[in-house]
Amino acid sequence: MVDFKAKARELVAQMTLAEKCSQLRFDAPAIKRLGIPAYNWWNECLHGVARAGTATVFPQAIALAATWNPKLVKKVATAISDEARAKYNECKKFGDTLQYQGLTMWSPNINIFRDPRWGRGHETYGEDPYLTSRIACAFVEGLQGDHPVYRKVDSTIKHFAVHSGPEALRHSFDAVVSKKDLYETYLAAFEYVIKHAKPAAVMCAYNRVNGEPCCGSPTLLGEILRKQFGFEGYVVSDCGAICDINRHHRVTSTEAESAALALNNGCQLNCGSAYHSLLAAVAQGLISEDVITRACEMLFETRFKLGMFADDCPYDNIDYDVVECEKHIKLSRKAARKSMVLLKNDGILPLNNTKDLTIAVIGPNADERTTALANYNGIPSEIITPLMGIKQAAKGKVYYAMGCRAWRRADETLLREAVIAAQKSDVVLLFLGLTPAMEGEEGDAALTGGDKRDLDWPEVQRELFEAVMAVGKPTVLINISGSAVNLALAKERCNAIMQVFYPGAQGGAALADLIFGKYSPSGRLPVTFYRSVDELPPFEDYNMEGRTYKYFRGEPVFPFGHGLTYTTFEYGGFTAVQSEDNIKVSVTIKNTGGYKATEVAQLYFKPAWDMPGAPNKVLIGFENVKLKPGHESKVEFELTREDFSLYNESGERVFTPGEYELICGTERLRVTLK
């Protein structure tokens, strides 16, 4: 086995202090005398190689979570890392690599989507730490590859930690959180992914946590990340986060002090300008050269492991032809199809695709291209919008009317056209929702600045909804958004509802596959759909009580985990058998309808006794089960008592013997665990 640590030590030992400091910046310059090319560490691949030209654009992260399918997500990540390597292999021929051309990918975002107002929530895997951790593990493994010596790309899990809005306050916000919520909700996925997938890097967040800036926190970076979680990789700052320590958090007075605080506490790589002040920090006695040397060695160890200085790295053979190849495009379409969630269906879907069926495609999101791209995206050579997908697949007449623009004031001409299209049709496909301009990162979502103020459609879309519904034709609502919106009215009045999270470049084709019954929907919600933000605690409150399926005490419009198919499933034979070491839970699922489909078996538990503040239920297992009509399958979950443990106010995970209720599909079972 190659000793990359030794190679890194040997190389770094030849550098001057100034050279070592320069290599801790994301835009590391060349050191020509040592044969080290310039390298830019900043690259992104949230749902495809981003910001580097042509690439396969897969469904957005929240959509990948809606598949509830880690095996599929790993295939997606493998395709992404193939394209990343292919681009790097060509770009390095220029002698160096620029921003968005390297192998150090700042993905995935595994923050918990605790509040539907957060604009960046669609970058995450949803509101549940268990689902997030399993999807994230698959993504990290797919990115980094399985070679025994070299790593395909570096995966960076972010943002560590307790980071989920508000966007406008992120540079100065102090997220105050209890130890229970910290370990149970905000850190759980980080811990699991670090221990099971071994990501190369962690990105620290902009905000403070309980008074400590995340990128200079001895508690988060030292005590928790290194000691408790056993993380052995490197830490990179979010961009500009170290400068925030003195400019906005005002924990330090100068940039040199901020740089020293961050590096002394374990942030080895700086995205931003703060580490330009490292030499000044050394001169002022704020940091030692030894700390800088160790950080530099860590960064060069990962560059060696990526094969940057080798001639036998097998990933160097990945050809540029893999970029947006036919295989990846088909995979993107499949992932999009698997991500779409059928929320309601009175039997209208799938549509009978005959020549005499006239369809009205109405709404501002029917032909909106940005909803395919979401954010942190590449540039696909083709985008199939829903309108395009429906027109390509439909055998009968298709009328199209925008009806209104996504957010601007009403246009009576557009509205009348929508009414006419509805009147002329047998069935209406109504496309409403949001766009990335309405929800996203600070500075990206042009209309809102990032976060949403409420859960409603824009007023102009509500007017369109009423006008179309007044025509009285059978109506299928397709809501396209990266987050939960209030679908209570649609649930009451529409014949069917499909939730489409930003689906990638093949989204329109994938949707048509489902609308016309070529496949059955199989997506499940990774977030709760509420009626109003009035049901939720204040956005700035990081206490989990009142949030997500675990602690929301009201009645959601559509619950976490919800999703329908075109068939029916029957659950039975629900049993739990205890041994000294584990609990084996099994259930039998039978397809009792007429459609081949996939059921997502979800296993939850909750204490059967009165426990103040206990969660409503807790997800502890899920499995995708594909069944033909009339076929059945037995699903087994291997659990330990730790899976039934809950966190106390000291942040400790404690198993309490007693009676628990198990929930899987329609089945419920009480078991006494000893």
BELLIN-V412240 format. One record per run of one state. SS is the DSSP state (H for helix, E for strand, C for the rest). FROM is the first residue (numbers start at 1). TO is the last residue. If there is no record, write none. Layout:
BEGIN
ss: {SS | SS}
from: {FROM | FROM}
to: {TO | TO}
END
This chain:
BEGIN
ss: {C | H | C | H | C | E | C | E | C | E | H | C | E | C | E | C | E | C | E | C | H | C | H | C | E | C | E | C | E | C | H | C | H | C | E | C | H | C | E | C | H | C | H | C | E | C | E | C | E | H | C | H | C | E | C | H | C | H | C | E | C | H | C | H | C | H | C | H | C | H | C | E | C | E | C | H | C | E | C | H | C | E | C | H | C | E | C | H | C | E | C | H | C | E | C | H | C | E | C | H | C | H | C | E | C | E | C | E | C | E | C | E | C | E | C | E | C | H | C | E | C | E | C | E | C | E | C}
from: {1 | 4 | 13 | 17 | 23 | 25 | 26 | 27 | 29 | 31 | 32 | 35 | 36 | 37 | 39 | 41 | 43 | 44 | 54 | 55 | 61 | 67 | 70 | 95 | 97 | 98 | 104 | 106 | 109 | 110 | 119 | 124 | 129 | 145 | 154 | 161 | 167 | 170 | 174 | 176 | 179 | 187 | 188 | 198 | 201 | 205 | 208 | 210 | 212 | 214 | 217 | 218 | 229 | 234 | 238 | 241 | 248 | 255 | 265 | 269 | 271 | 274 | 284 | 289 | 306 | 314 | 318 | 320 | 323 | 326 | 340 | 341 | 346 | 359 | 363 | 370 | 374 | 379 | 380 | 386 | 394 | 398 | 402 | 412 | 425 | 427 | 434 | 459 | 472 | 474 | 481 | 488 | 494 | 496 | 501 | 507 | 516 | 529 | 530 | 533 | 536 | 548 | 552 | 558 | 559 | 564 | 565 | 569 | 579 | 583 | 592 | 597 | 608 | 618 | 628 | 632 | 640 | 641 | 645 | 646 | 648 | 653 | 655 | 658 | 665 | 667 | 674}
to: {3 | 12 | 16 | 22 | 24 | 25 | 26 | 28 | 30 | 31 | 34 | 35 | 36 | 38 | 40 | 42 | 43 | 53 | 54 | 60 | 66 | 69 | 94 | 96 | 97 | 103 | 105 | 108 | 109 | 118 | 123 | 128 | 144 | 153 | 160 | 166 | 169 | 173 | 175 | 178 | 186 | 187 | 197 | 200 | 204 | 207 | 209 | 211 | 213 | 216 | 217 | 228 | 233 | 237 | 240 | 247 | 254 | 264 | 268 | 270 | 273 | 283 | 288 | 305 | 313 | 317 | 319 | 322 | 325 | 339 | 340 | 345 | 358 | 362 | 369 | 373 | 378 | 379 | 385 | 393 | 397 | 401 | 411 | 424 | 426 | 433 | 458 | 471 | 473 | 480 | 487 | 493 | 495 | 500 | 506 | 515 | 528 | 529 | 532 | 535 | 547 | 551 | 557 | 558 | 563 | 564 | 568 | 578 | 582 | 591 | 596 | 607 | 617 | 627 | 631 | 639 | 640 | 644 | 645 | 647 | 652 | 654 | 657 | 664 | 666 | 673 | 674}
END
